[in-house]
Amino acid sequence: MSQFITKLSTRALASEDYKKATNELFRSYVFKMVGQEAKLNKNHVKQLVSVAQYFYRVNDNKFRKEGSSLLSMLIDVCGDMYPEIIVSVV
């Protein structure tokens, strides 16, 4: 199972969808940090939460740090907006 999760996580990290979703997350995170409205697409939130959960299952600090960063930014940006999604990973 761990080999499967590692391959899945590696593919997710390299995918264009992941790059788009993380770019949207980072943009929203920066907006929120400077006091502007931060909106994040619910589908991207779901996608990023799922990917972060995969990253945490990989026995590699690189993936775990990426997952930690994702979850931290997600909670900051949209913890209030989408509590049902965020609660599932905490």
PDB file with one MODEL, atoms N, CA, C and O in Angstrom:
MODEL        1
ATOM      1  N   MET A   1       0.822  -1.195   0.000  1.00  0.00           N
ATOM      2  CA  MET A   1       0.000   0.000   0.000  1.00  0.00           C
ATOM      3  C   MET A   1       0.863   1.255   0.000  1.00  0.00           C
ATOM      4  O   MET A   1       0.523   2.228  -0.672  1.00  0.00           O
ATOM      5  N   SER A   2       1.968   1.256   0.734  1.00  0.00           N
ATOM      6  CA  SER A   2       2.765   2.475   0.815  1.00  0.00           C
ATOM      7  C   SER A   2       3.390   2.833  -0.533  1.00  0.00           C
ATOM      8  O   SER A   2       3.564   4.012  -0.840  1.00  0.00           O
ATOM      9  N   GLN A   3       3.728   1.824  -1.340  1.00  0.00           N
ATOM     10  CA  GLN A   3       4.257   2.104  -2.668  1.00  0.00           C
ATOM     11  C   GLN A   3       3.191   2.757  -3.541  1.00  0.00           C
ATOM     12  O   GLN A   3       3.481   3.676  -4.307  1.00  0.00           O
ATOM     13  N   PHE A   4       1.976   2.282  -3.421  1.00  0.00           N
ATOM     14  CA  PHE A   4       0.869   2.860  -4.178  1.00  0.00           C
ATOM     15  C   PHE A   4       0.649   4.323  -3.780  1.00  0.00           C
ATOM     16  O   PHE A   4       0.514   5.184  -4.649  1.00  0.00           O
ATOM     17  N   ILE A   5       0.611   4.608  -2.480  1.00  0.00           N
ATOM     18  CA  ILE A   5       0.402   5.972  -1.990  1.00  0.00           C
ATOM     19  C   ILE A   5       1.554   6.871  -2.423  1.00  0.00           C
ATOM     20  O   ILE A   5       1.334   8.030  -2.773  1.00  0.00           O
ATOM     21  N   THR A   6       2.769   6.353  -2.402  1.00  0.00           N
ATOM     22  CA  THR A   6       3.930   7.137  -2.832  1.00  0.00           C
ATOM     23  C   THR A   6       3.808   7.499  -4.306  1.00  0.00           C
ATOM     24  O   THR A   6       4.037   8.649  -4.680  1.00  0.00           O
ATOM     25  N   LYS A   7       3.453   6.537  -5.144  1.00  0.00           N
ATOM     26  CA  LYS A   7       3.288   6.809  -6.574  1.00  0.00           C
ATOM     27  C   LYS A   7       2.144   7.782  -6.824  1.00  0.00           C
ATOM     28  O   LYS A   7       2.258   8.693  -7.643  1.00  0.00           O
ATOM     29  N   LEU A   8       1.052   7.582  -6.117  1.00  0.00           N
ATOM     30  CA  LEU A   8      -0.102   8.472  -6.253  1.00  0.00           C
ATOM     31  C   LEU A   8       0.266   9.897  -5.842  1.00  0.00           C
ATOM     32  O   LEU A   8      -0.097  10.856  -6.523  1.00  0.00           O
ATOM     33  N   SER A   9       0.975  10.030  -4.746  1.00  0.00           N
ATOM     34  CA  SER A   9       1.389  11.349  -4.260  1.00  0.00           C
ATOM     35  C   SER A   9       2.357  12.018  -5.225  1.00  0.00           C
ATOM     36  O   SER A   9       2.274  13.223  -5.460  1.00  0.00           O
ATOM     37  N   THR A  10       3.262  11.246  -5.776  1.00  0.00           N
ATOM     38  CA  THR A  10       4.224  11.782  -6.743  1.00  0.00           C
ATOM     39  C   THR A  10       3.512  12.296  -7.989  1.00  0.00           C
ATOM     40  O   THR A  10       3.834  13.367  -8.502  1.00  0.00           O
ATOM     41  N   ARG A  11       2.550  11.528  -8.466  1.00  0.00           N
ATOM     42  CA  ARG A  11       1.773  11.965  -9.640  1.00  0.00           C
ATOM     43  C   ARG A  11       0.941  13.193  -9.329  1.00  0.00           C
ATOM     44  O   ARG A  11       0.843  14.110 -10.144  1.00  0.00           O
ATOM     45  N   ALA A  12       0.341  13.209  -8.147  1.00  0.00           N
ATOM     46  CA  ALA A  12      -0.472  14.368  -7.756  1.00  0.00           C
ATOM     47  C   ALA A  12       0.382  15.623  -7.699  1.00  0.00           C
ATOM     48  O   ALA A  12      -0.027  16.678  -8.183  1.00  0.00           O
ATOM     49  N   LEU A  13       1.557  15.516  -7.115  1.00  0.00           N
ATOM     50  CA  LEU A  13       2.462  16.653  -6.974  1.00  0.00           C
ATOM     51  C   LEU A  13       2.866  17.224  -8.338  1.00  0.00           C
ATOM     52  O   LEU A  13       3.083  18.429  -8.466  1.00  0.00           O
ATOM     53  N   ALA A  14       2.965  16.375  -9.340  1.00  0.00           N
ATOM     54  CA  ALA A  14       3.397  16.805 -10.675  1.00  0.00           C
ATOM     55  C   ALA A  14       2.240  17.220 -11.586  1.00  0.00           C
ATOM     56  O   ALA A  14       2.474  17.739 -12.677  1.00  0.00           O
ATOM     57  N   SER A  15       1.004  17.000 -11.156  1.00  0.00           N
ATOM     58  CA  SER A  15      -0.128  17.253 -12.050  1.00  0.00           C
ATOM     59  C   SER A  15      -0.432  18.749 -12.202  1.00  0.00           C
ATOM     60  O   SER A  15      -0.177  19.553 -11.305  1.00  0.00           O
ATOM     61  N   GLU A  16      -0.976  19.083 -13.352  1.00  0.00           N
ATOM     62  CA  GLU A  16      -1.377  20.467 -13.623  1.00  0.00           C
ATOM     63  C   GLU A  16      -2.527  20.901 -12.724  1.00  0.00           C
ATOM     64  O   GLU A  16      -2.575  22.053 -12.293  1.00  0.00           O
ATOM     65  N   ASP A  17      -3.450  19.990 -12.438  1.00  0.00           N
ATOM     66  CA  ASP A  17      -4.574  20.325 -11.547  1.00  0.00           C
ATOM     67  C   ASP A  17      -4.069  20.697 -10.158  1.00  0.00           C
ATOM     68  O   ASP A  17      -4.568  21.637  -9.540  1.00  0.00           O
ATOM     69  N   TYR A  18      -3.089  19.964  -9.679  1.00  0.00           N
ATOM     70  CA  TYR A  18      -2.513  20.265  -8.365  1.00  0.00           C
ATOM     71  C   TYR A  18      -1.840  21.640  -8.382  1.00  0.00           C
ATOM     72  O   TYR A  18      -1.990  22.428  -7.447  1.00  0.00           O
ATOM     73  N   LYS A  19      -1.114  21.910  -9.434  1.00  0.00           N
ATOM     74  CA  LYS A  19      -0.438  23.207  -9.555  1.00  0.00           C
ATOM     75  C   LYS A  19      -1.454  24.354  -9.581  1.00  0.00           C
ATOM     76  O   LYS A  19      -1.245  25.380  -8.933  1.00  0.00           O
ATOM     77  N   LYS A  20      -2.542  24.185 -10.320  1.00  0.00           N
ATOM     78  CA  LYS A  20      -3.580  25.223 -10.372  1.00  0.00           C
ATOM     79  C   LYS A  20      -4.218  25.418  -8.999  1.00  0.00           C
ATOM     80  O   LYS A  20      -4.413  26.549  -8.552  1.00  0.00           O
ATOM     81  N   ALA A  21      -4.540  24.322  -8.339  1.00  0.00           N
ATOM     82  CA  ALA A  21      -5.194  24.405  -7.030  1.00  0.00           C
ATOM     83  C   ALA A  21      -4.267  25.030  -5.994  1.00  0.00           C
ATOM     84  O   ALA A  21      -4.713  25.848  -5.189  1.00  0.00           O
ATOM     85  N   THR A  22      -2.990  24.664  -5.998  1.00  0.00           N
ATOM     86  CA  THR A  22      -2.063  25.244  -5.018  1.00  0.00           C
ATOM     87  C   THR A  22      -1.781  26.712  -5.329  1.00  0.00           C
ATOM     88  O   THR A  22      -1.585  27.510  -4.412  1.00  0.00           O
ATOM     89  N   ASN A  23      -1.758  27.072  -6.597  1.00  0.00           N
ATOM     90  CA  ASN A  23      -1.591  28.480  -6.951  1.00  0.00           C
ATOM     91  C   ASN A  23      -2.772  29.304  -6.440  1.00  0.00           C
ATOM     92  O   ASN A  23      -2.588  30.401  -5.912  1.00  0.00           O
ATOM     93  N   GLU A  24      -3.984  28.772  -6.599  1.00  0.00           N
ATOM     94  CA  GLU A  24      -5.174  29.461  -6.101  1.00  0.00           C
ATOM     95  C   GLU A  24      -5.127  29.564  -4.571  1.00  0.00           C
ATOM     96  O   GLU A  24      -5.465  30.602  -4.002  1.00  0.00           O
ATOM     97  N   LEU A  25      -4.710  28.490  -3.919  1.00  0.00           N
ATOM     98  CA  LEU A  25      -4.594  28.497  -2.462  1.00  0.00           C
ATOM     99  C   LEU A  25      -3.572  29.535  -2.003  1.00  0.00           C
ATOM    100  O   LEU A  25      -3.846  30.320  -1.094  1.00  0.00           O
ATOM    101  N   PHE A  26      -2.404  29.542  -2.624  1.00  0.00           N
ATOM    102  CA  PHE A  26      -1.364  30.489  -2.217  1.00  0.00           C
ATOM    103  C   PHE A  26      -1.809  31.923  -2.450  1.00  0.00           C
ATOM    104  O   PHE A  26      -1.573  32.790  -1.608  1.00  0.00           O
ATOM    105  N   ARG A  27      -2.451  32.182  -3.588  1.00  0.00           N
ATOM    106  CA  ARG A  27      -2.960  33.526  -3.878  1.00  0.00           C
ATOM    107  C   ARG A  27      -3.970  33.952  -2.815  1.00  0.00           C
ATOM    108  O   ARG A  27      -3.912  35.073  -2.310  1.00  0.00           O
ATOM    109  N   SER A  28      -4.884  33.061  -2.483  1.00  0.00           N
ATOM    110  CA  SER A  28      -5.891  33.364  -1.463  1.00  0.00           C
ATOM    111  C   SER A  28      -5.247  33.581  -0.101  1.00  0.00           C
ATOM    112  O   SER A  28      -5.677  34.440   0.668  1.00  0.00           O
ATOM    113  N   TYR A  29      -4.222  32.805   0.189  1.00  0.00           N
ATOM    114  CA  TYR A  29      -3.495  32.920   1.460  1.00  0.00           C
ATOM    115  C   TYR A  29      -2.830  34.293   1.577  1.00  0.00           C
ATOM    116  O   TYR A  29      -2.900  34.940   2.621  1.00  0.00           O
ATOM    117  N   VAL A  30      -2.190  34.722   0.501  1.00  0.00           N
ATOM    118  CA  VAL A  30      -1.537  36.036   0.496  1.00  0.00           C
ATOM    119  C   VAL A  30      -2.580  37.143   0.648  1.00  0.00           C
ATOM    120  O   VAL A  30      -2.380  38.077   1.425  1.00  0.00           O
ATOM    121  N   PHE A  31      -3.687  37.046  -0.085  1.00  0.00           N
ATOM    122  CA  PHE A  31      -4.747  38.044   0.051  1.00  0.00           C
ATOM    123  C   PHE A  31      -5.248  38.125   1.483  1.00  0.00           C
ATOM    124  O   PHE A  31      -5.442  39.216   2.018  1.00  0.00           O
ATOM    125  N   LYS A  32      -5.454  36.987   2.095  1.00  0.00           N
ATOM    126  CA  LYS A  32      -5.946  36.973   3.471  1.00  0.00           C
ATOM    127  C   LYS A  32      -4.921  37.596   4.428  1.00  0.00           C
ATOM    128  O   LYS A  32      -5.299  38.307   5.359  1.00  0.00           O
ATOM    129  N   MET A  33      -3.652  37.340   4.208  1.00  0.00           N
ATOM    130  CA  MET A  33      -2.604  37.875   5.076  1.00  0.00           C
ATOM    131  C   MET A  33      -2.509  39.403   5.012  1.00  0.00           C
ATOM    132  O   MET A  33      -2.083  40.041   5.975  1.00  0.00           O
ATOM    133  N   VAL A  34      -2.905  39.986   3.883  1.00  0.00           N
ATOM    134  CA  VAL A  34      -2.857  41.445   3.754  1.00  0.00           C
ATOM    135  C   VAL A  34      -4.223  42.080   3.994  1.00  0.00           C
ATOM    136  O   VAL A  34      -4.413  43.270   3.742  1.00  0.00           O
ATOM    137  N   GLY A  35      -5.176  41.280   4.483  1.00  0.00           N
ATOM    138  CA  GLY A  35      -6.472  41.818   4.870  1.00  0.00           C
ATOM    139  C   GLY A  35      -7.501  41.909   3.767  1.00  0.00           C
ATOM    140  O   GLY A  35      -8.536  42.552   3.944  1.00  0.00           O
ATOM    141  N   GLN A  36      -7.246  41.282   2.634  1.00  0.00           N
ATOM    142  CA  GLN A  36      -8.226  41.292   1.549  1.00  0.00           C
ATOM    143  C   GLN A  36      -9.044  40.012   1.582  1.00  0.00           C
ATOM    144  O   GLN A  36      -8.694  39.049   2.265  1.00  0.00           O
ATOM    145  N   GLU A  37     -10.133  40.019   0.835  1.00  0.00           N
ATOM    146  CA  GLU A  37     -11.003  38.848   0.789  1.00  0.00           C
ATOM    147  C   GLU A  37     -10.280  37.686   0.103  1.00  0.00           C
ATOM    148  O   GLU A  37      -9.676  37.842  -0.958  1.00  0.00           O
ATOM    149  N   ALA A  38     -10.360  36.550   0.726  1.00  0.00           N
ATOM    150  CA  ALA A  38      -9.721  35.347   0.188  1.00  0.00           C
ATOM    151  C   ALA A  38     -10.792  34.328  -0.144  1.00  0.00           C
ATOM    152  O   ALA A  38     -11.481  33.832   0.746  1.00  0.00           O
ATOM    153  N   LYS A  39     -10.934  34.015  -1.423  1.00  0.00           N
ATOM    154  CA  LYS A  39     -11.911  33.019  -1.843  1.00  0.00           C
ATOM    155  C   LYS A  39     -11.162  31.851  -2.471  1.00  0.00           C
ATOM    156  O   LYS A  39     -10.184  32.020  -3.199  1.00  0.00           O
ATOM    157  N   LEU A  40     -11.660  30.671  -2.161  1.00  0.00           N
ATOM    158  CA  LEU A  40     -11.065  29.467  -2.709  1.00  0.00           C
ATOM    159  C   LEU A  40     -12.192  28.549  -3.165  1.00  0.00           C
ATOM    160  O   LEU A  40     -13.141  28.300  -2.421  1.00  0.00           O
ATOM    161  N   ASN A  41     -12.085  28.059  -4.365  1.00  0.00           N
ATOM    162  CA  ASN A  41     -13.071  27.175  -4.953  1.00  0.00           C
ATOM    163  C   ASN A  41     -13.219  25.908  -4.108  1.00  0.00           C
ATOM    164  O   ASN A  41     -12.224  25.288  -3.734  1.00  0.00           O
ATOM    165  N   LYS A  42     -14.452  25.532  -3.811  1.00  0.00           N
ATOM    166  CA  LYS A  42     -14.712  24.371  -2.948  1.00  0.00           C
ATOM    167  C   LYS A  42     -14.135  23.088  -3.544  1.00  0.00           C
ATOM    168  O   LYS A  42     -13.653  22.228  -2.807  1.00  0.00           O
ATOM    169  N   ASN A  43     -14.178  22.954  -4.849  1.00  0.00           N
ATOM    170  CA  ASN A  43     -13.604  21.762  -5.488  1.00  0.00           C
ATOM    171  C   ASN A  43     -12.100  21.691  -5.291  1.00  0.00           C
ATOM    172  O   ASN A  43     -11.541  20.614  -5.087  1.00  0.00           O
ATOM    173  N   HIS A  44     -11.443  22.853  -5.355  1.00  0.00           N
ATOM    174  CA  HIS A  44     -10.001  22.873  -5.104  1.00  0.00           C
ATOM    175  C   HIS A  44      -9.699  22.531  -3.649  1.00  0.00           C
ATOM    176  O   HIS A  44      -8.717  21.848  -3.357  1.00  0.00           O
ATOM    177  N   VAL A  45     -10.528  22.999  -2.757  1.00  0.00           N
ATOM    178  CA  VAL A  45     -10.340  22.680  -1.334  1.00  0.00           C
ATOM    179  C   VAL A  45     -10.431  21.176  -1.131  1.00  0.00           C
ATOM    180  O   VAL A  45      -9.571  20.586  -0.478  1.00  0.00           O
ATOM    181  N   LYS A  46     -11.457  20.554  -1.679  1.00  0.00           N
ATOM    182  CA  LYS A  46     -11.621  19.109  -1.553  1.00  0.00           C
ATOM    183  C   LYS A  46     -10.420  18.368  -2.138  1.00  0.00           C
ATOM    184  O   LYS A  46      -9.906  17.422  -1.540  1.00  0.00           O
ATOM    185  N   GLN A  47      -9.984  18.810  -3.309  1.00  0.00           N
ATOM    186  CA  GLN A  47      -8.848  18.183  -3.966  1.00  0.00           C
ATOM    187  C   GLN A  47      -7.590  18.298  -3.106  1.00  0.00           C
ATOM    188  O   GLN A  47      -6.863  17.321  -2.926  1.00  0.00           O
ATOM    189  N   LEU A  48      -7.343  19.477  -2.585  1.00  0.00           N
ATOM    190  CA  LEU A  48      -6.142  19.696  -1.790  1.00  0.00           C
ATOM    191  C   LEU A  48      -6.174  18.950  -0.465  1.00  0.00           C
ATOM    192  O   LEU A  48      -5.143  18.456  -0.009  1.00  0.00           O
ATOM    193  N   VAL A  49      -7.329  18.863   0.149  1.00  0.00           N
ATOM    194  CA  VAL A  49      -7.457  18.096   1.393  1.00  0.00           C
ATOM    195  C   VAL A  49      -7.152  16.623   1.125  1.00  0.00           C
ATOM    196  O   VAL A  49      -6.444  15.980   1.900  1.00  0.00           O
ATOM    197  N   SER A  50      -7.682  16.095   0.036  1.00  0.00           N
ATOM    198  CA  SER A  50      -7.422  14.692  -0.312  1.00  0.00           C
ATOM    199  C   SER A  50      -5.947  14.448  -0.571  1.00  0.00           C
ATOM    200  O   SER A  50      -5.371  13.478  -0.078  1.00  0.00           O
ATOM    201  N   VAL A  51      -5.347  15.325  -1.338  1.00  0.00           N
ATOM    202  CA  VAL A  51      -3.929  15.175  -1.652  1.00  0.00           C
ATOM    203  C   VAL A  51      -3.081  15.289  -0.381  1.00  0.00           C
ATOM    204  O   VAL A  51      -2.130  14.528  -0.198  1.00  0.00           O
ATOM    205  N   ALA A  52      -3.418  16.223   0.479  1.00  0.00           N
ATOM    206  CA  ALA A  52      -2.678  16.377   1.739  1.00  0.00           C
ATOM    207  C   ALA A  52      -2.764  15.109   2.573  1.00  0.00           C
ATOM    208  O   ALA A  52      -1.787  14.728   3.219  1.00  0.00           O
ATOM    209  N   GLN A  53      -3.908  14.457   2.568  1.00  0.00           N
ATOM    210  CA  GLN A  53      -4.047  13.204   3.301  1.00  0.00           C
ATOM    211  C   GLN A  53      -3.158  12.112   2.711  1.00  0.00           C
ATOM    212  O   GLN A  53      -2.585  11.312   3.451  1.00  0.00           O
ATOM    213  N   TYR A  54      -3.041  12.075   1.392  1.00  0.00           N
ATOM    214  CA  TYR A  54      -2.118  11.120   0.758  1.00  0.00           C
ATOM    215  C   TYR A  54      -0.681  11.431   1.158  1.00  0.00           C
ATOM    216  O   TYR A  54       0.094  10.531   1.482  1.00  0.00           O
ATOM    217  N   PHE A  55      -0.335  12.720   1.131  1.00  0.00           N
ATOM    218  CA  PHE A  55       1.036  13.114   1.475  1.00  0.00           C
ATOM    219  C   PHE A  55       1.416  12.661   2.880  1.00  0.00           C
ATOM    220  O   PHE A  55       2.550  12.245   3.116  1.00  0.00           O
ATOM    221  N   TYR A  56       0.484  12.741   3.797  1.00  0.00           N
ATOM    222  CA  TYR A  56       0.754  12.337   5.181  1.00  0.00           C
ATOM    223  C   TYR A  56       0.976  10.832   5.315  1.00  0.00           C
ATOM    224  O   TYR A  56       1.583  10.386   6.289  1.00  0.00           O
ATOM    225  N   ARG A  57       0.500  10.054   4.366  1.00  0.00           N
ATOM    226  CA  ARG A  57       0.671   8.601   4.435  1.00  0.00           C
ATOM    227  C   ARG A  57       2.004   8.145   3.863  1.00  0.00           C
ATOM    228  O   ARG A  57       2.411   7.002   4.071  1.00  0.00           O
ATOM    229  N   VAL A  58       2.685   9.030   3.144  1.00  0.00           N
ATOM    230  CA  VAL A  58       3.982   8.680   2.570  1.00  0.00           C
ATOM    231  C   VAL A  58       5.053   8.839   3.643  1.00  0.00           C
ATOM    232  O   VAL A  58       5.068   9.823   4.381  1.00  0.00           O
ATOM    233  N   ASN A  59       5.929   7.874   3.716  1.00  0.00           N
ATOM    234  CA  ASN A  59       6.991   7.903   4.720  1.00  0.00           C
ATOM    235  C   ASN A  59       8.188   8.686   4.174  1.00  0.00           C
ATOM    236  O   ASN A  59       9.283   8.148   4.013  1.00  0.00           O
ATOM    237  N   ASP A  60       7.949   9.962   3.896  1.00  0.00           N
ATOM    238  CA  ASP A  60       8.986  10.841   3.351  1.00  0.00           C
ATOM    239  C   ASP A  60       8.681  12.255   3.836  1.00  0.00           C
ATOM    240  O   ASP A  60       7.579  12.767   3.636  1.00  0.00           O
ATOM    241  N   ASN A  61       9.666  12.877   4.473  1.00  0.00           N
ATOM    242  CA  ASN A  61       9.452  14.214   5.036  1.00  0.00           C
ATOM    243  C   ASN A  61       9.070  15.252   3.987  1.00  0.00           C
ATOM    244  O   ASN A  61       8.333  16.189   4.293  1.00  0.00           O
ATOM    245  N   LYS A  62       9.551  15.105   2.771  1.00  0.00           N
ATOM    246  CA  LYS A  62       9.214  16.051   1.698  1.00  0.00           C
ATOM    247  C   LYS A  62       7.695  16.099   1.503  1.00  0.00           C
ATOM    248  O   LYS A  62       7.105  17.177   1.429  1.00  0.00           O
ATOM    249  N   PHE A  63       7.080  14.934   1.422  1.00  0.00           N
ATOM    250  CA  PHE A  63       5.633  14.877   1.229  1.00  0.00           C
ATOM    251  C   PHE A  63       4.887  15.356   2.471  1.00  0.00           C
ATOM    252  O   PHE A  63       3.888  16.068   2.368  1.00  0.00           O
ATOM    253  N   ARG A  64       5.371  14.968   3.627  1.00  0.00           N
ATOM    254  CA  ARG A  64       4.704  15.367   4.863  1.00  0.00           C
ATOM    255  C   ARG A  64       4.768  16.876   5.078  1.00  0.00           C
ATOM    256  O   ARG A  64       3.805  17.474   5.557  1.00  0.00           O
ATOM    257  N   LYS A  65       5.884  17.488   4.732  1.00  0.00           N
ATOM    258  CA  LYS A  65       5.989  18.953   4.846  1.00  0.00           C
ATOM    259  C   LYS A  65       5.035  19.631   3.873  1.00  0.00           C
ATOM    260  O   LYS A  65       4.406  20.635   4.210  1.00  0.00           O
ATOM    261  N   GLU A  66       4.929  19.090   2.682  1.00  0.00           N
ATOM    262  CA  GLU A  66       3.999  19.644   1.691  1.00  0.00           C
ATOM    263  C   GLU A  66       2.565  19.525   2.197  1.00  0.00           C
ATOM    264  O   GLU A  66       1.786  20.473   2.091  1.00  0.00           O
ATOM    265  N   GLY A  67       2.218  18.374   2.741  1.00  0.00           N
ATOM    266  CA  GLY A  67       0.880  18.172   3.291  1.00  0.00           C
ATOM    267  C   GLY A  67       0.600  19.102   4.452  1.00  0.00           C
ATOM    268  O   GLY A  67      -0.503  19.636   4.577  1.00  0.00           O
ATOM    269  N   SER A  68       1.587  19.297   5.294  1.00  0.00           N
ATOM    270  CA  SER A  68       1.444  20.197   6.437  1.00  0.00           C
ATOM    271  C   SER A  68       1.224  21.636   5.985  1.00  0.00           C
ATOM    272  O   SER A  68       0.377  22.343   6.529  1.00  0.00           O
ATOM    273  N   SER A  69       1.982  22.056   5.000  1.00  0.00           N
ATOM    274  CA  SER A  69       1.819  23.414   4.460  1.00  0.00           C
ATOM    275  C   SER A  69       0.437  23.605   3.856  1.00  0.00           C
ATOM    276  O   SER A  69      -0.210  24.630   4.069  1.00  0.00           O
ATOM    277  N   LEU A  70      -0.008  22.608   3.104  1.00  0.00           N
ATOM    278  CA  LEU A  70      -1.338  22.686   2.494  1.00  0.00           C
ATOM    279  C   LEU A  70      -2.422  22.830   3.549  1.00  0.00           C
ATOM    280  O   LEU A  70      -3.274  23.715   3.465  1.00  0.00           O
ATOM    281  N   LEU A  71      -2.381  21.959   4.535  1.00  0.00           N
ATOM    282  CA  LEU A  71      -3.427  21.984   5.561  1.00  0.00           C
ATOM    283  C   LEU A  71      -3.403  23.275   6.358  1.00  0.00           C
ATOM    284  O   LEU A  71      -4.453  23.823   6.692  1.00  0.00           O
ATOM    285  N   SER A  72      -2.221  23.757   6.661  1.00  0.00           N
ATOM    286  CA  SER A  72      -2.101  25.005   7.410  1.00  0.00           C
ATOM    287  C   SER A  72      -2.716  26.171   6.636  1.00  0.00           C
ATOM    288  O   SER A  72      -3.488  26.954   7.190  1.00  0.00           O
ATOM    289  N   MET A  73      -2.370  26.278   5.360  1.00  0.00           N
ATOM    290  CA  MET A  73      -2.927  27.357   4.545  1.00  0.00           C
ATOM    291  C   MET A  73      -4.429  27.189   4.355  1.00  0.00           C
ATOM    292  O   MET A  73      -5.172  28.170   4.389  1.00  0.00           O
ATOM    293  N   LEU A  74      -4.881  25.952   4.155  1.00  0.00           N
ATOM    294  CA  LEU A  74      -6.313  25.704   3.983  1.00  0.00           C
ATOM    295  C   LEU A  74      -7.104  26.128   5.209  1.00  0.00           C
ATOM    296  O   LEU A  74      -8.156  26.756   5.089  1.00  0.00           O
ATOM    297  N   ILE A  75      -6.604  25.787   6.378  1.00  0.00           N
ATOM    298  CA  ILE A  75      -7.299  26.161   7.610  1.00  0.00           C
ATOM    299  C   ILE A  75      -7.331  27.677   7.754  1.00  0.00           C
ATOM    300  O   ILE A  75      -8.358  28.245   8.124  1.00  0.00           O
ATOM    301  N   ASP A  76      -6.204  28.338   7.463  1.00  0.00           N
ATOM    302  CA  ASP A  76      -6.159  29.797   7.559  1.00  0.00           C
ATOM    303  C   ASP A  76      -7.098  30.468   6.558  1.00  0.00           C
ATOM    304  O   ASP A  76      -7.816  31.405   6.906  1.00  0.00           O
ATOM    305  N   VAL A  77      -7.090  29.992   5.336  1.00  0.00           N
ATOM    306  CA  VAL A  77      -7.848  30.651   4.265  1.00  0.00           C
ATOM    307  C   VAL A  77      -9.334  30.329   4.321  1.00  0.00           C
ATOM    308  O   VAL A  77     -10.166  31.222   4.164  1.00  0.00           O
ATOM    309  N   CYS A  78      -9.671  29.081   4.541  1.00  0.00           N
ATOM    310  CA  CYS A  78     -11.088  28.732   4.383  1.00  0.00           C
ATOM    311  C   CYS A  78     -11.641  27.850   5.492  1.00  0.00           C
ATOM    312  O   CYS A  78     -12.649  27.172   5.296  1.00  0.00           O
ATOM    313  N   GLY A  79     -11.006  27.850   6.638  1.00  0.00           N
ATOM    314  CA  GLY A  79     -11.523  27.082   7.761  1.00  0.00           C
ATOM    315  C   GLY A  79     -12.915  27.517   8.174  1.00  0.00           C
ATOM    316  O   GLY A  79     -13.737  26.689   8.567  1.00  0.00           O
ATOM    317  N   ASP A  80     -13.183  28.805   8.087  1.00  0.00           N
ATOM    318  CA  ASP A  80     -14.512  29.321   8.429  1.00  0.00           C
ATOM    319  C   ASP A  80     -15.501  29.133   7.282  1.00  0.00           C
ATOM    320  O   ASP A  80     -16.691  28.913   7.507  1.00  0.00           O
ATOM    321  N   MET A  81     -14.997  29.222   6.052  1.00  0.00           N
ATOM    322  CA  MET A  81     -15.851  29.149   4.872  1.00  0.00           C
ATOM    323  C   MET A  81     -16.352  27.721   4.613  1.00  0.00           C
ATOM    324  O   MET A  81     -17.509  27.529   4.241  1.00  0.00           O
ATOM    325  N   TYR A  82     -15.491  26.731   4.808  1.00  0.00           N
ATOM    326  CA  TYR A  82     -15.827  25.331   4.549  1.00  0.00           C
ATOM    327  C   TYR A  82     -15.482  24.464   5.760  1.00  0.00           C
ATOM    328  O   TYR A  82     -14.615  23.595   5.662  1.00  0.00           O
ATOM    329  N   PRO A  83     -16.138  24.681   6.891  1.00  0.00           N
ATOM    330  CA  PRO A  83     -15.771  23.916   8.097  1.00  0.00           C
ATOM    331  C   PRO A  83     -15.991  22.413   7.949  1.00  0.00           C
ATOM    332  O   PRO A  83     -15.291  21.622   8.581  1.00  0.00           O
ATOM    333  N   GLU A  84     -16.945  22.014   7.129  1.00  0.00           N
ATOM    334  CA  GLU A  84     -17.227  20.588   6.963  1.00  0.00           C
ATOM    335  C   GLU A  84     -16.071  19.854   6.297  1.00  0.00           C
ATOM    336  O   GLU A  84     -15.860  18.668   6.552  1.00  0.00           O
ATOM    337  N   ILE A  85     -15.332  20.539   5.458  1.00  0.00           N
ATOM    338  CA  ILE A  85     -14.196  19.914   4.775  1.00  0.00           C
ATOM    339  C   ILE A  85     -12.984  19.898   5.686  1.00  0.00           C
ATOM    340  O   ILE A  85     -12.296  18.882   5.791  1.00  0.00           O
ATOM    341  N   ILE A  86     -12.722  21.000   6.336  1.00  0.00           N
ATOM    342  CA  ILE A  86     -11.548  21.119   7.178  1.00  0.00           C
ATOM    343  C   ILE A  86     -11.647  20.206   8.388  1.00  0.00           C
ATOM    344  O   ILE A  86     -10.644  19.620   8.796  1.00  0.00           O
ATOM    345  N   VAL A  87     -12.815  20.072   8.966  1.00  0.00           N
ATOM    346  CA  VAL A  87     -12.999  19.230  10.142  1.00  0.00           C
ATOM    347  C   VAL A  87     -12.627  17.776   9.851  1.00  0.00           C
ATOM    348  O   VAL A  87     -12.174  17.060  10.744  1.00  0.00           O
ATOM    349  N   SER A  88     -12.815  17.346   8.622  1.00  0.00           N
ATOM    350  CA  SER A  88     -12.542  15.960   8.266  1.00  0.00           C
ATOM    351  C   SER A  88     -11.069  15.591   8.321  1.00  0.00           C
ATOM    352  O   SER A  88     -10.731  14.407   8.333  1.00  0.00           O
ATOM    353  N   VAL A  89     -10.182  16.586   8.354  1.00  0.00           N
ATOM    354  CA  VAL A  89      -8.753  16.275   8.368  1.00  0.00           C
ATOM    355  C   VAL A  89      -8.087  16.607   9.690  1.00  0.00           C
ATOM    356  O   VAL A  89      -6.958  16.176   9.928  1.00  0.00           O
ATOM    357  N   VAL A  90      -8.739  17.346  10.543  1.00  0.00           N
ATOM    358  CA  VAL A  90      -8.113  17.768  11.798  1.00  0.00           C
ATOM    359  C   VAL A  90      -8.159  16.669  12.816  1.00  0.00           C
ATOM    360  O   VAL A  90      -7.678  16.843  13.935  1.00  0.00           O
TER     361      VAL A  90
ENDMDL
END
